[in-house]
Amino acid sequence: AYRMTARISIPAPVPMPAWSDSEVVRLLAMSSPPASPLSLWSSPPPQIPFPPLPPILSPPSPVLSPAPPPSPIRSLSYRAAMIRLRAE
């Protein structure tokens, strides 16, 4: 049980290349709760004044979505960097 839970949270930087957009979105959703409660995701506009965020979420490029708000989600910023490096 312990190993399985560890694998779920740790493999993010490892299988990056094979991950699809939906997988990345799931990762972000799973990683956000510990960093920032539902407040960030329930009401992103007031929480995140970044204008490029909404348009970035629409197209199939979730790799950039975690980058705009690095302060509320520091754990994601690291994974986002790994995603970018492997994706590009």
PyMOL Python script that loads the backbone (N, CA, C, O; Angstrom):
from pymol import cmd

cmd.read_pdbstr("""\
ATOM      1  N   ALA A   1       0.849  -1.199   0.000  1.00  0.00           N
ATOM      2  CA  ALA A   1       0.000   0.000   0.000  1.00  0.00           C
ATOM      3  C   ALA A   1       0.882   1.246   0.000  1.00  0.00           C
ATOM      4  O   ALA A   1       0.627   2.194  -0.742  1.00  0.00           O
ATOM      5  N   TYR A   2       1.915   1.238   0.830  1.00  0.00           N
ATOM      6  CA  TYR A   2       2.788   2.409   0.907  1.00  0.00           C
ATOM      7  C   TYR A   2       3.513   2.656  -0.418  1.00  0.00           C
ATOM      8  O   TYR A   2       3.605   3.786  -0.899  1.00  0.00           O
ATOM      9  N   ARG A   3       4.017   1.582  -0.983  1.00  0.00           N
ATOM     10  CA  ARG A   3       4.763   1.728  -2.236  1.00  0.00           C
ATOM     11  C   ARG A   3       3.869   2.234  -3.365  1.00  0.00           C
ATOM     12  O   ARG A   3       4.284   3.055  -4.183  1.00  0.00           O
ATOM     13  N   MET A   4       2.639   1.732  -3.397  1.00  0.00           N
ATOM     14  CA  MET A   4       1.716   2.144  -4.466  1.00  0.00           C
ATOM     15  C   MET A   4       1.403   3.635  -4.364  1.00  0.00           C
ATOM     16  O   MET A   4       1.404   4.338  -5.374  1.00  0.00           O
ATOM     17  N   THR A   5       1.137   4.119  -3.152  1.00  0.00           N
ATOM     18  CA  THR A   5       0.837   5.538  -2.990  1.00  0.00           C
ATOM     19  C   THR A   5       2.054   6.377  -3.359  1.00  0.00           C
ATOM     20  O   THR A   5       1.923   7.444  -3.959  1.00  0.00           O
ATOM     21  N   ALA A   6       3.232   5.891  -2.998  1.00  0.00           N
ATOM     22  CA  ALA A   6       4.458   6.617  -3.334  1.00  0.00           C
ATOM     23  C   ALA A   6       4.624   6.695  -4.844  1.00  0.00           C
ATOM     24  O   ALA A   6       5.015   7.730  -5.384  1.00  0.00           O
ATOM     25  N   ARG A   7       4.327   5.602  -5.513  1.00  0.00           N
ATOM     26  CA  ARG A   7       4.469   5.578  -6.966  1.00  0.00           C
ATOM     27  C   ARG A   7       3.506   6.558  -7.632  1.00  0.00           C
ATOM     28  O   ARG A   7       3.831   7.173  -8.648  1.00  0.00           O
ATOM     29  N   ILE A   8       2.327   6.693  -7.047  1.00  0.00           N
ATOM     30  CA  ILE A   8       1.315   7.578  -7.648  1.00  0.00           C
ATOM     31  C   ILE A   8       1.778   9.034  -7.608  1.00  0.00           C
ATOM     32  O   ILE A   8       1.540   9.781  -8.557  1.00  0.00           O
ATOM     33  N   SER A   9       2.435   9.443  -6.527  1.00  0.00           N
ATOM     34  CA  SER A   9       2.818  10.848  -6.392  1.00  0.00           C
ATOM     35  C   SER A   9       4.213  11.134  -6.957  1.00  0.00           C
ATOM     36  O   SER A   9       4.499  12.265  -7.350  1.00  0.00           O
ATOM     37  N   ILE A  10       5.074  10.127  -6.998  1.00  0.00           N
ATOM     38  CA  ILE A  10       6.458  10.338  -7.441  1.00  0.00           C
ATOM     39  C   ILE A  10       6.694  10.187  -8.946  1.00  0.00           C
ATOM     40  O   ILE A  10       7.563  10.874  -9.484  1.00  0.00           O
ATOM     41  N   PRO A  11       5.958   9.317  -9.650  1.00  0.00           N
ATOM     42  CA  PRO A  11       6.277   9.048 -11.062  1.00  0.00           C
ATOM     43  C   PRO A  11       6.065  10.238 -11.986  1.00  0.00           C
ATOM     44  O   PRO A  11       6.399  10.163 -13.169  1.00  0.00           O
ATOM     45  N   ALA A  12       5.517  11.337 -11.470  1.00  0.00           N
ATOM     46  CA  ALA A  12       5.251  12.508 -12.308  1.00  0.00           C
ATOM     47  C   ALA A  12       6.428  12.850 -13.227  1.00  0.00           C
ATOM     48  O   ALA A  12       6.249  12.888 -14.445  1.00  0.00           O
ATOM     49  N   PRO A  13       7.629  13.099 -12.684  1.00  0.00           N
ATOM     50  CA  PRO A  13       8.756  13.487 -13.551  1.00  0.00           C
ATOM     51  C   PRO A  13       9.304  12.342 -14.399  1.00  0.00           C
ATOM     52  O   PRO A  13      10.035  12.587 -15.359  1.00  0.00           O
ATOM     53  N   VAL A  14       8.970  11.115 -14.068  1.00  0.00           N
ATOM     54  CA  VAL A  14       9.531   9.981 -14.808  1.00  0.00           C
ATOM     55  C   VAL A  14       8.809   9.692 -16.126  1.00  0.00           C
ATOM     56  O   VAL A  14       9.430   9.789 -17.185  1.00  0.00           O
ATOM     57  N   PRO A  15       7.507   9.337 -16.099  1.00  0.00           N
ATOM     58  CA  PRO A  15       6.802   8.975 -17.342  1.00  0.00           C
ATOM     59  C   PRO A  15       6.274  10.171 -18.117  1.00  0.00           C
ATOM     60  O   PRO A  15       5.401  10.020 -18.972  1.00  0.00           O
ATOM     61  N   MET A  16       6.797  11.363 -17.824  1.00  0.00           N
ATOM     62  CA  MET A  16       6.333  12.585 -18.494  1.00  0.00           C
ATOM     63  C   MET A  16       6.088  12.417 -19.999  1.00  0.00           C
ATOM     64  O   MET A  16       4.987  12.707 -20.466  1.00  0.00           O
ATOM     65  N   PRO A  17       7.071  11.963 -20.764  1.00  0.00           N
ATOM     66  CA  PRO A  17       6.939  11.930 -22.232  1.00  0.00           C
ATOM     67  C   PRO A  17       5.699  11.179 -22.703  1.00  0.00           C
ATOM     68  O   PRO A  17       5.110  11.539 -23.722  1.00  0.00           O
ATOM     69  N   ALA A  18       5.302  10.154 -21.983  1.00  0.00           N
ATOM     70  CA  ALA A  18       4.189   9.317 -22.424  1.00  0.00           C
ATOM     71  C   ALA A  18       2.846   9.850 -21.927  1.00  0.00           C
ATOM     72  O   ALA A  18       1.794   9.351 -22.327  1.00  0.00           O
ATOM     73  N   TRP A  19       2.880  10.850 -21.067  1.00  0.00           N
ATOM     74  CA  TRP A  19       1.631  11.355 -20.494  1.00  0.00           C
ATOM     75  C   TRP A  19       0.840  12.164 -21.507  1.00  0.00           C
ATOM     76  O   TRP A  19       1.407  12.920 -22.296  1.00  0.00           O
ATOM     77  N   SER A  20      -0.472  11.996 -21.476  1.00  0.00           N
ATOM     78  CA  SER A  20      -1.352  12.760 -22.365  1.00  0.00           C
ATOM     79  C   SER A  20      -1.849  14.003 -21.631  1.00  0.00           C
ATOM     80  O   SER A  20      -1.611  14.168 -20.435  1.00  0.00           O
ATOM     81  N   ASP A  21      -2.541  14.874 -22.365  1.00  0.00           N
ATOM     82  CA  ASP A  21      -3.048  16.104 -21.749  1.00  0.00           C
ATOM     83  C   ASP A  21      -3.943  15.792 -20.552  1.00  0.00           C
ATOM     84  O   ASP A  21      -3.836  16.425 -19.502  1.00  0.00           O
ATOM     85  N   SER A  22      -4.822  14.814 -20.723  1.00  0.00           N
ATOM     86  CA  SER A  22      -5.742  14.470 -19.633  1.00  0.00           C
ATOM     87  C   SER A  22      -4.961  13.989 -18.409  1.00  0.00           C
ATOM     88  O   SER A  22      -5.328  14.297 -17.275  1.00  0.00           O
ATOM     89  N   GLU A  23      -3.896  13.245 -18.637  1.00  0.00           N
ATOM     90  CA  GLU A  23      -3.083  12.752 -17.524  1.00  0.00           C
ATOM     91  C   GLU A  23      -2.453  13.918 -16.772  1.00  0.00           C
ATOM     92  O   GLU A  23      -2.440  13.938 -15.541  1.00  0.00           O
ATOM     93  N   VAL A  24      -1.935  14.881 -17.510  1.00  0.00           N
ATOM     94  CA  VAL A  24      -1.319  16.057 -16.885  1.00  0.00           C
ATOM     95  C   VAL A  24      -2.354  16.812 -16.068  1.00  0.00           C
ATOM     96  O   VAL A  24      -2.085  17.244 -14.947  1.00  0.00           O
ATOM     97  N   VAL A  25      -3.546  16.966 -16.645  1.00  0.00           N
ATOM     98  CA  VAL A  25      -4.620  17.668 -15.926  1.00  0.00           C
ATOM     99  C   VAL A  25      -4.935  16.942 -14.621  1.00  0.00           C
ATOM    100  O   VAL A  25      -5.128  17.575 -13.583  1.00  0.00           O
ATOM    101  N   ARG A  26      -4.984  15.622 -14.676  1.00  0.00           N
ATOM    102  CA  ARG A  26      -5.251  14.839 -13.463  1.00  0.00           C
ATOM    103  C   ARG A  26      -4.142  15.074 -12.443  1.00  0.00           C
ATOM    104  O   ARG A  26      -4.402  15.219 -11.248  1.00  0.00           O
ATOM    105  N   LEU A  27      -2.920  15.110 -12.921  1.00  0.00           N
ATOM    106  CA  LEU A  27      -1.780  15.337 -12.041  1.00  0.00           C
ATOM    107  C   LEU A  27      -1.939  16.680 -11.339  1.00  0.00           C
ATOM    108  O   LEU A  27      -1.776  16.778 -10.123  1.00  0.00           O
ATOM    109  N   LEU A  28      -2.258  17.710 -12.115  1.00  0.00           N
ATOM    110  CA  LEU A  28      -2.423  19.047 -11.554  1.00  0.00           C
ATOM    111  C   LEU A  28      -3.540  19.046 -10.516  1.00  0.00           C
ATOM    112  O   LEU A  28      -3.410  19.647  -9.449  1.00  0.00           O
ATOM    113  N   ALA A  29      -4.629  18.370 -10.837  1.00  0.00           N
ATOM    114  CA  ALA A  29      -5.766  18.333  -9.917  1.00  0.00           C
ATOM    115  C   ALA A  29      -5.385  17.620  -8.621  1.00  0.00           C
ATOM    116  O   ALA A  29      -5.801  18.022  -7.535  1.00  0.00           O
ATOM    117  N   MET A  30      -4.586  16.554  -8.748  1.00  0.00           N
ATOM    118  CA  MET A  30      -4.184  15.786  -7.569  1.00  0.00           C
ATOM    119  C   MET A  30      -3.110  16.515  -6.764  1.00  0.00           C
ATOM    120  O   MET A  30      -3.022  16.343  -5.548  1.00  0.00           O
ATOM    121  N   SER A  31      -2.302  17.317  -7.431  1.00  0.00           N
ATOM    122  CA  SER A  31      -1.199  17.996  -6.756  1.00  0.00           C
ATOM    123  C   SER A  31      -1.622  19.317  -6.128  1.00  0.00           C
ATOM    124  O   SER A  31      -0.956  19.804  -5.214  1.00  0.00           O
ATOM    125  N   SER A  32      -2.717  19.904  -6.603  1.00  0.00           N
ATOM    126  CA  SER A  32      -3.126  21.212  -6.101  1.00  0.00           C
ATOM    127  C   SER A  32      -3.681  21.177  -4.672  1.00  0.00           C
ATOM    128  O   SER A  32      -3.358  22.064  -3.882  1.00  0.00           O
ATOM    129  N   PRO A  33      -4.505  20.183  -4.312  1.00  0.00           N
ATOM    130  CA  PRO A  33      -5.083  20.181  -2.961  1.00  0.00           C
ATOM    131  C   PRO A  33      -4.068  20.420  -1.847  1.00  0.00           C
ATOM    132  O   PRO A  33      -4.307  21.284  -1.004  1.00  0.00           O
ATOM    133  N   PRO A  34      -2.937  19.693  -1.801  1.00  0.00           N
ATOM    134  CA  PRO A  34      -1.975  19.915  -0.716  1.00  0.00           C
ATOM    135  C   PRO A  34      -1.357  21.304  -0.761  1.00  0.00           C
ATOM    136  O   PRO A  34      -1.132  21.910   0.286  1.00  0.00           O
ATOM    137  N   ALA A  35      -1.080  21.818  -1.951  1.00  0.00           N
ATOM    138  CA  ALA A  35      -0.446  23.128  -2.078  1.00  0.00           C
ATOM    139  C   ALA A  35      -1.450  24.237  -1.810  1.00  0.00           C
ATOM    140  O   ALA A  35      -1.139  25.205  -1.116  1.00  0.00           O
ATOM    141  N   SER A  36      -2.653  24.102  -2.357  1.00  0.00           N
ATOM    142  CA  SER A  36      -3.681  25.119  -2.175  1.00  0.00           C
ATOM    143  C   SER A  36      -5.054  24.458  -2.237  1.00  0.00           C
ATOM    144  O   SER A  36      -5.369  23.795  -3.225  1.00  0.00           O
ATOM    145  N   PRO A  37      -5.874  24.624  -1.205  1.00  0.00           N
ATOM    146  CA  PRO A  37      -7.208  23.988  -1.157  1.00  0.00           C
ATOM    147  C   PRO A  37      -8.090  24.359  -2.340  1.00  0.00           C
ATOM    148  O   PRO A  37      -7.631  24.989  -3.293  1.00  0.00           O
ATOM    149  N   LEU A  38      -9.365  23.965  -2.275  1.00  0.00           N
ATOM    150  CA  LEU A  38     -10.296  24.200  -3.382  1.00  0.00           C
ATOM    151  C   LEU A  38     -10.399  25.677  -3.748  1.00  0.00           C
ATOM    152  O   LEU A  38     -10.866  26.002  -4.839  1.00  0.00           O
ATOM    153  N   SER A  39      -9.982  26.567  -2.877  1.00  0.00           N
ATOM    154  CA  SER A  39     -10.105  28.003  -3.147  1.00  0.00           C
ATOM    155  C   SER A  39      -9.465  28.370  -4.488  1.00  0.00           C
ATOM    156  O   SER A  39     -10.002  29.185  -5.238  1.00  0.00           O
ATOM    157  N   LEU A  40      -8.315  27.760  -4.781  1.00  0.00           N
ATOM    158  CA  LEU A  40      -7.620  28.091  -6.026  1.00  0.00           C
ATOM    159  C   LEU A  40      -8.401  27.607  -7.237  1.00  0.00           C
ATOM    160  O   LEU A  40      -8.538  28.335  -8.220  1.00  0.00           O
ATOM    161  N   TRP A  41      -8.917  26.373  -7.173  1.00  0.00           N
ATOM    162  CA  TRP A  41      -9.578  25.781  -8.342  1.00  0.00           C
ATOM    163  C   TRP A  41     -11.057  26.153  -8.428  1.00  0.00           C
ATOM    164  O   TRP A  41     -11.614  26.211  -9.524  1.00  0.00           O
ATOM    165  N   SER A  42     -11.699  26.407  -7.283  1.00  0.00           N
ATOM    166  CA  SER A  42     -13.122  26.759  -7.309  1.00  0.00           C
ATOM    167  C   SER A  42     -13.321  28.156  -7.882  1.00  0.00           C
ATOM    168  O   SER A  42     -14.322  28.423  -8.547  1.00  0.00           O
ATOM    169  N   SER A  43     -12.353  29.059  -7.621  1.00  0.00           N
ATOM    170  CA  SER A  43     -12.476  30.422  -8.144  1.00  0.00           C
ATOM    171  C   SER A  43     -11.118  30.921  -8.638  1.00  0.00           C
ATOM    172  O   SER A  43     -10.509  31.778  -7.998  1.00  0.00           O
ATOM    173  N   PRO A  44     -10.635  30.396  -9.769  1.00  0.00           N
ATOM    174  CA  PRO A  44      -9.333  30.772 -10.310  1.00  0.00           C
ATOM    175  C   PRO A  44      -9.222  32.226 -10.775  1.00  0.00           C
ATOM    176  O   PRO A  44      -8.154  32.812 -10.603  1.00  0.00           O
ATOM    177  N   PRO A  45     -10.272  32.852 -11.360  1.00  0.00           N
ATOM    178  CA  PRO A  45     -10.140  34.227 -11.860  1.00  0.00           C
ATOM    179  C   PRO A  45      -9.642  35.201 -10.794  1.00  0.00           C
ATOM    180  O   PRO A  45      -8.645  35.885 -11.026  1.00  0.00           O
ATOM    181  N   PRO A  46     -10.309  35.291  -9.616  1.00  0.00           N
ATOM    182  CA  PRO A  46      -9.861  36.237  -8.588  1.00  0.00           C
ATOM    183  C   PRO A  46      -8.520  35.826  -7.985  1.00  0.00           C
ATOM    184  O   PRO A  46      -7.707  36.675  -7.620  1.00  0.00           O
ATOM    185  N   GLN A  47      -8.299  34.526  -7.885  1.00  0.00           N
ATOM    186  CA  GLN A  47      -7.066  34.037  -7.281  1.00  0.00           C
ATOM    187  C   GLN A  47      -5.871  34.254  -8.202  1.00  0.00           C
ATOM    188  O   GLN A  47      -4.765  34.539  -7.742  1.00  0.00           O
ATOM    189  N   ILE A  48      -6.105  34.116  -9.520  1.00  0.00           N
ATOM    190  CA  ILE A  48      -5.019  34.248 -10.490  1.00  0.00           C
ATOM    191  C   ILE A  48      -5.332  35.354 -11.501  1.00  0.00           C
ATOM    192  O   ILE A  48      -6.132  35.140 -12.412  1.00  0.00           O
ATOM    193  N   PRO A  49      -4.721  36.520 -11.358  1.00  0.00           N
ATOM    194  CA  PRO A  49      -4.964  37.649 -12.275  1.00  0.00           C
ATOM    195  C   PRO A  49      -4.233  37.520 -13.601  1.00  0.00           C
ATOM    196  O   PRO A  49      -4.277  38.439 -14.419  1.00  0.00           O
ATOM    197  N   PHE A  50      -3.566  36.400 -13.829  1.00  0.00           N
ATOM    198  CA  PHE A  50      -2.827  36.225 -15.080  1.00  0.00           C
ATOM    199  C   PHE A  50      -3.794  36.083 -16.259  1.00  0.00           C
ATOM    200  O   PHE A  50      -4.587  35.141 -16.287  1.00  0.00           O
ATOM    201  N   PRO A  51      -3.742  36.999 -17.231  1.00  0.00           N
ATOM    202  CA  PRO A  51      -4.634  36.924 -18.398  1.00  0.00           C
ATOM    203  C   PRO A  51      -4.350  35.738 -19.319  1.00  0.00           C
ATOM    204  O   PRO A  51      -5.282  35.216 -19.930  1.00  0.00           O
ATOM    205  N   PRO A  52      -3.097  35.295 -19.441  1.00  0.00           N
ATOM    206  CA  PRO A  52      -2.807  34.191 -20.365  1.00  0.00           C
ATOM    207  C   PRO A  52      -3.313  32.838 -19.855  1.00  0.00           C
ATOM    208  O   PRO A  52      -3.328  31.866 -20.610  1.00  0.00           O
ATOM    209  N   LEU A  53      -3.722  32.762 -18.602  1.00  0.00           N
ATOM    210  CA  LEU A  53      -4.144  31.479 -18.040  1.00  0.00           C
ATOM    211  C   LEU A  53      -5.391  30.905 -18.707  1.00  0.00           C
ATOM    212  O   LEU A  53      -5.358  29.758 -19.154  1.00  0.00           O
ATOM    213  N   PRO A  54      -6.506  31.667 -18.794  1.00  0.00           N
ATOM    214  CA  PRO A  54      -7.724  31.118 -19.429  1.00  0.00           C
ATOM    215  C   PRO A  54      -7.484  30.597 -20.844  1.00  0.00           C
ATOM    216  O   PRO A  54      -7.858  29.461 -21.136  1.00  0.00           O
ATOM    217  N   PRO A  55      -6.871  31.386 -21.737  1.00  0.00           N
ATOM    218  CA  PRO A  55      -6.645  30.906 -23.111  1.00  0.00           C
ATOM    219  C   PRO A  55      -5.728  29.687 -23.157  1.00  0.00           C
ATOM    220  O   PRO A  55      -5.868  28.841 -24.040  1.00  0.00           O
ATOM    221  N   ILE A  56      -4.803  29.594 -22.226  1.00  0.00           N
ATOM    222  CA  ILE A  56      -3.860  28.469 -22.227  1.00  0.00           C
ATOM    223  C   ILE A  56      -4.575  27.171 -21.819  1.00  0.00           C
ATOM    224  O   ILE A  56      -4.218  26.088 -22.282  1.00  0.00           O
ATOM    225  N   LEU A  57      -5.576  27.292 -20.957  1.00  0.00           N
ATOM    226  CA  LEU A  57      -6.287  26.101 -20.499  1.00  0.00           C
ATOM    227  C   LEU A  57      -7.158  25.517 -21.603  1.00  0.00           C
ATOM    228  O   LEU A  57      -7.403  24.311 -21.627  1.00  0.00           O
ATOM    229  N   SER A  58      -7.627  26.363 -22.518  1.00  0.00           N
ATOM    230  CA  SER A  58      -8.514  25.893 -23.582  1.00  0.00           C
ATOM    231  C   SER A  58      -7.791  24.986 -24.581  1.00  0.00           C
ATOM    232  O   SER A  58      -8.229  23.855 -24.790  1.00  0.00           O
ATOM    233  N   PRO A  59      -6.700  25.442 -25.203  1.00  0.00           N
ATOM    234  CA  PRO A  59      -5.993  24.611 -26.187  1.00  0.00           C
ATOM    235  C   PRO A  59      -5.346  23.401 -25.521  1.00  0.00           C
ATOM    236  O   PRO A  59      -5.215  23.376 -24.297  1.00  0.00           O
ATOM    237  N   PRO A  60      -4.937  22.395 -26.299  1.00  0.00           N
ATOM    238  CA  PRO A  60      -4.335  21.179 -25.739  1.00  0.00           C
ATOM    239  C   PRO A  60      -2.888  21.390 -25.312  1.00  0.00           C
ATOM    240  O   PRO A  60      -1.989  20.707 -25.802  1.00  0.00           O
ATOM    241  N   SER A  61      -2.658  22.336 -24.396  1.00  0.00           N
ATOM    242  CA  SER A  61      -1.291  22.566 -23.928  1.00  0.00           C
ATOM    243  C   SER A  61      -1.303  22.835 -22.427  1.00  0.00           C
ATOM    244  O   SER A  61      -0.923  23.922 -21.991  1.00  0.00           O
ATOM    245  N   PRO A  62      -1.743  21.842 -21.622  1.00  0.00           N
ATOM    246  CA  PRO A  62      -1.794  22.006 -20.169  1.00  0.00           C
ATOM    247  C   PRO A  62      -0.407  22.148 -19.553  1.00  0.00           C
ATOM    248  O   PRO A  62      -0.271  22.435 -18.363  1.00  0.00           O
ATOM    249  N   VAL A  63       0.619  21.944 -20.373  1.00  0.00           N
ATOM    250  CA  VAL A  63       1.993  22.058 -19.884  1.00  0.00           C
ATOM    251  C   VAL A  63       2.264  23.473 -19.402  1.00  0.00           C
ATOM    252  O   VAL A  63       3.027  23.670 -18.456  1.00  0.00           O
ATOM    253  N   LEU A  64       1.643  24.468 -20.048  1.00  0.00           N
ATOM    254  CA  LEU A  64       1.886  25.860 -19.694  1.00  0.00           C
ATOM    255  C   LEU A  64       0.966  26.336 -18.572  1.00  0.00           C
ATOM    256  O   LEU A  64       1.285  27.311 -17.891  1.00  0.00           O
ATOM    257  N   SER A  65      -0.159  25.671 -18.372  1.00  0.00           N
ATOM    258  CA  SER A  65      -1.136  26.139 -17.388  1.00  0.00           C
ATOM    259  C   SER A  65      -0.563  26.231 -15.962  1.00  0.00           C
ATOM    260  O   SER A  65      -0.839  27.213 -15.273  1.00  0.00           O
ATOM    261  N   PRO A  66       0.225  25.246 -15.495  1.00  0.00           N
ATOM    262  CA  PRO A  66       0.752  25.347 -14.131  1.00  0.00           C
ATOM    263  C   PRO A  66       1.829  26.405 -13.978  1.00  0.00           C
ATOM    264  O   PRO A  66       2.159  26.776 -12.851  1.00  0.00           O
ATOM    265  N   ALA A  67       2.386  26.901 -15.065  1.00  0.00           N
ATOM    266  CA  ALA A  67       3.468  27.878 -14.993  1.00  0.00           C
ATOM    267  C   ALA A  67       3.002  29.258 -14.527  1.00  0.00           C
ATOM    268  O   ALA A  67       3.669  29.852 -13.680  1.00  0.00           O
ATOM    269  N   PRO A  68       1.886  29.799 -15.039  1.00  0.00           N
ATOM    270  CA  PRO A  68       1.441  31.134 -14.642  1.00  0.00           C
ATOM    271  C   PRO A  68       1.348  31.327 -13.134  1.00  0.00           C
ATOM    272  O   PRO A  68       1.879  32.314 -12.626  1.00  0.00           O
ATOM    273  N   PRO A  69       0.692  30.422 -12.387  1.00  0.00           N
ATOM    274  CA  PRO A  69       0.601  30.606 -10.937  1.00  0.00           C
ATOM    275  C   PRO A  69       1.635  29.785 -10.175  1.00  0.00           C
ATOM    276  O   PRO A  69       1.277  28.771  -9.575  1.00  0.00           O
ATOM    277  N   PRO A  70       2.902  30.187 -10.179  1.00  0.00           N
ATOM    278  CA  PRO A  70       3.941  29.405  -9.506  1.00  0.00           C
ATOM    279  C   PRO A  70       3.937  29.602  -7.996  1.00  0.00           C
ATOM    280  O   PRO A  70       4.327  28.700  -7.255  1.00  0.00           O
ATOM    281  N   SER A  71       3.498  30.781  -7.529  1.00  0.00           N
ATOM    282  CA  SER A  71       3.518  31.052  -6.097  1.00  0.00           C
ATOM    283  C   SER A  71       2.515  30.197  -5.319  1.00  0.00           C
ATOM    284  O   SER A  71       2.889  29.603  -4.308  1.00  0.00           O
ATOM    285  N   PRO A  72       1.238  30.115  -5.761  1.00  0.00           N
ATOM    286  CA  PRO A  72       0.282  29.287  -5.015  1.00  0.00           C
ATOM    287  C   PRO A  72       0.567  27.798  -5.162  1.00  0.00           C
ATOM    288  O   PRO A  72       0.202  27.005  -4.295  1.00  0.00           O
ATOM    289  N   ILE A  73       1.214  27.419  -6.249  1.00  0.00           N
ATOM    290  CA  ILE A  73       1.481  25.992  -6.474  1.00  0.00           C
ATOM    291  C   ILE A  73       2.974  25.785  -6.747  1.00  0.00           C
ATOM    292  O   ILE A  73       3.374  25.644  -7.903  1.00  0.00           O
ATOM    293  N   ARG A  74       3.783  25.766  -5.717  1.00  0.00           N
ATOM    294  CA  ARG A  74       5.225  25.616  -5.918  1.00  0.00           C
ATOM    295  C   ARG A  74       5.572  24.193  -6.342  1.00  0.00           C
ATOM    296  O   ARG A  74       6.462  23.980  -7.165  1.00  0.00           O
ATOM    297  N   SER A  75       4.865  23.229  -5.777  1.00  0.00           N
ATOM    298  CA  SER A  75       5.125  21.830  -6.134  1.00  0.00           C
ATOM    299  C   SER A  75       4.851  21.603  -7.617  1.00  0.00           C
ATOM    300  O   SER A  75       5.553  20.831  -8.271  1.00  0.00           O
ATOM    301  N   LEU A  76       3.826  22.279  -8.149  1.00  0.00           N
ATOM    302  CA  LEU A  76       3.489  22.121  -9.564  1.00  0.00           C
ATOM    303  C   LEU A  76       4.531  22.802 -10.441  1.00  0.00           C
ATOM    304  O   LEU A  76       4.834  22.326 -11.535  1.00  0.00           O
ATOM    305  N   SER A  77       5.081  23.917  -9.960  1.00  0.00           N
ATOM    306  CA  SER A  77       6.064  24.637 -10.774  1.00  0.00           C
ATOM    307  C   SER A  77       7.247  23.718 -11.085  1.00  0.00           C
ATOM    308  O   SER A  77       7.786  23.758 -12.191  1.00  0.00           O
ATOM    309  N   TYR A  78       7.646  22.903 -10.131  1.00  0.00           N
ATOM    310  CA  TYR A  78       8.747  21.963 -10.367  1.00  0.00           C
ATOM    311  C   TYR A  78       8.348  20.939 -11.418  1.00  0.00           C
ATOM    312  O   TYR A  78       9.093  20.682 -12.364  1.00  0.00           O
ATOM    313  N   ARG A  79       7.160  20.355 -11.245  1.00  0.00           N
ATOM    314  CA  ARG A  79       6.691  19.357 -12.208  1.00  0.00           C
ATOM    315  C   ARG A  79       6.458  19.998 -13.566  1.00  0.00           C
ATOM    316  O   ARG A  79       6.706  19.385 -14.604  1.00  0.00           O
ATOM    317  N   ALA A  80       5.980  21.232 -13.552  1.00  0.00           N
ATOM    318  CA  ALA A  80       5.747  21.942 -14.816  1.00  0.00           C
ATOM    319  C   ALA A  80       7.068  22.095 -15.564  1.00  0.00           C
ATOM    320  O   ALA A  80       7.124  21.919 -16.781  1.00  0.00           O
ATOM    321  N   ALA A  81       8.128  22.423 -14.829  1.00  0.00           N
ATOM    322  CA  ALA A  81       9.443  22.566 -15.462  1.00  0.00           C
ATOM    323  C   ALA A  81       9.880  21.233 -16.067  1.00  0.00           C
ATOM    324  O   ALA A  81      10.394  21.189 -17.185  1.00  0.00           O
ATOM    325  N   MET A  82       9.672  20.156 -15.326  1.00  0.00           N
ATOM    326  CA  MET A  82      10.033  18.833 -15.832  1.00  0.00           C
ATOM    327  C   MET A  82       9.205  18.493 -17.070  1.00  0.00           C
ATOM    328  O   MET A  82       9.722  17.946 -18.045  1.00  0.00           O
ATOM    329  N   ILE A  83       7.910  18.827 -17.018  1.00  0.00           N
ATOM    330  CA  ILE A  83       7.029  18.556 -18.166  1.00  0.00           C
ATOM    331  C   ILE A  83       7.534  19.309 -19.386  1.00  0.00           C
ATOM    332  O   ILE A  83       7.620  18.746 -20.478  1.00  0.00           O
ATOM    333  N   ARG A  84       7.868  20.586 -19.200  1.00  0.00           N
ATOM    334  CA  ARG A  84       8.340  21.396 -20.322  1.00  0.00           C
ATOM    335  C   ARG A  84       9.626  20.814 -20.904  1.00  0.00           C
ATOM    336  O   ARG A  84       9.755  20.674 -22.120  1.00  0.00           O
ATOM    337  N   LEU A  85      10.568  20.480 -20.039  1.00  0.00           N
ATOM    338  CA  LEU A  85      11.853  19.957 -20.513  1.00  0.00           C
ATOM    339  C   LEU A  85      11.656  18.679 -21.322  1.00  0.00           C
ATOM    340  O   LEU A  85      12.250  18.512 -22.387  1.00  0.00           O
ATOM    341  N   ARG A  86      10.823  17.786 -20.813  1.00  0.00           N
ATOM    342  CA  ARG A  86      10.631  16.508 -21.509  1.00  0.00           C
ATOM    343  C   ARG A  86       9.734  16.669 -22.736  1.00  0.00           C
ATOM    344  O   ARG A  86       9.942  16.015 -23.758  1.00  0.00           O
ATOM    345  N   ALA A  87       8.733  17.548 -22.624  1.00  0.00           N
ATOM    346  CA  ALA A  87       7.795  17.740 -23.739  1.00  0.00           C
ATOM    347  C   ALA A  87       8.511  18.394 -24.922  1.00  0.00           C
ATOM    348  O   ALA A  87       8.323  17.996 -26.072  1.00  0.00           O
ATOM    349  N   GLU A  88       9.331  19.399 -24.627  1.00  0.00           N
ATOM    350  CA  GLU A  88      10.030  20.106 -25.703  1.00  0.00           C
ATOM    351  C   GLU A  88      11.280  19.317 -26.106  1.00  0.00           C
ATOM    352  O   GLU A  88      12.015  19.739 -26.998  1.00  0.00           O
TER     353      GLU A  88
END
""", "prot")
cmd.dss("prot")
cmd.show_as("cartoon", "prot")
cmd.util.cbc("prot")
cmd.orient("prot")
